[in-house]
Each structure stands twice: as C-alpha cells, then as structure tokens.
Amino acid sequence: MLRISAAITIASFVAFSPAGMSTASADTWGCSYEKCLQACAKAGGKYCSAYCSKELKDKQQAKTCK
C-alpha cells in the first residue's frame, strides 16, 4: 500500500510540475518571462516562477536570449 501511495505521489508531482511541460509549450515562450509563466500555468505546473527564472537564465547563458 505504501508503494502505491508513493508511486501516485511521484506521478502527480511529475504531471503537475514544470518538468511535465511539453517541449512545444516550453518553446512557445521564447525569451519572455511572462509568457513562460503563462505556458507553465496552462500546463498545470507548480513552482512556475522558479522554473521560468532558471530556464530564462539558462537560455541567456547559452546566448539564445539576450
């Protein structure tokens, strides 16, 4: 029973986290923090602010965004 509960918890975390966002929705926001937040919210993600901050910083370091 504990294993089933743990599996359900992990599955729901992945489904509702920004990591669960599809590649297509991740690419729709380009270099806009606000658009990233909107795409993340539409995907049902939690912790969108932290996710978008990290992703935008990564894009800036890769010189994808200025």
C-alpha positions as CSV (number, residue, x, y, z in Angstrom):
1,M,0.0,0.0,0.0
2,L,2.8,2.4,0.8
3,R,4.5,1.7,-2.5
4,I,1.2,2.6,-4.4
5,S,0.9,5.8,-2.4
6,A,4.5,6.7,-3.2
7,A,4.0,6.0,-6.9
8,I,0.9,8.1,-7.0
9,T,2.6,11.0,-5.3
10,I,5.6,10.9,-7.6
11,A,3.3,10.6,-10.7
12,S,1.2,13.6,-9.6
13,F,4.4,15.6,-8.9
14,V,5.7,15.0,-12.4
15,A,2.4,15.6,-14.0
16,F,1.9,19.0,-12.3
17,S,5.4,20.2,-12.2
18,P,7.1,22.4,-14.8
19,A,9.2,19.4,-15.7
20,G,6.0,17.9,-17.0
21,M,5.6,20.7,-19.6
22,S,5.8,19.6,-23.1
23,T,8.7,20.7,-25.3
24,A,6.2,22.5,-27.6
25,S,4.9,24.6,-24.7
26,A,8.4,25.3,-23.5
27,D,9.4,26.7,-26.9
28,T,6.3,28.9,-27.2
29,W,7.5,31.5,-24.7
30,G,10.9,32.3,-26.3
31,C,12.7,34.8,-24.1
32,S,9.6,36.3,-22.3
33,Y,9.4,35.5,-18.5
34,E,5.7,36.4,-18.5
35,K,4.9,34.1,-21.5
36,C,6.8,31.3,-19.7
37,L,4.7,31.8,-16.6
38,Q,1.5,31.6,-18.8
39,A,2.7,28.5,-20.6
40,C,3.7,26.8,-17.4
41,A,0.3,27.7,-15.8
42,K,-1.6,26.3,-18.8
43,A,0.4,23.1,-18.5
44,G,-0.8,22.9,-14.9
45,G,2.7,23.4,-13.4
46,K,3.6,24.3,-9.9
47,Y,6.7,26.3,-9.0
48,C,6.5,28.2,-12.3
49,S,8.3,31.2,-11.1
50,A,11.4,29.2,-10.1
51,Y,11.2,27.1,-13.3
52,C,10.9,30.2,-15.6
53,S,13.7,32.0,-13.8
54,K,16.1,29.0,-14.2
55,E,15.1,28.4,-17.8
56,L,15.5,32.0,-18.8
57,K,18.9,32.2,-17.1
58,D,19.9,29.0,-18.9
59,K,18.8,30.5,-22.2
60,Q,20.7,33.7,-21.5
61,Q,23.9,31.7,-20.7
62,A,23.5,29.7,-23.9
63,K,23.1,33.1,-25.7
64,T,19.7,32.0,-27.0
65,C,18.3,35.1,-25.4
66,K,20.0,38.5,-24.6
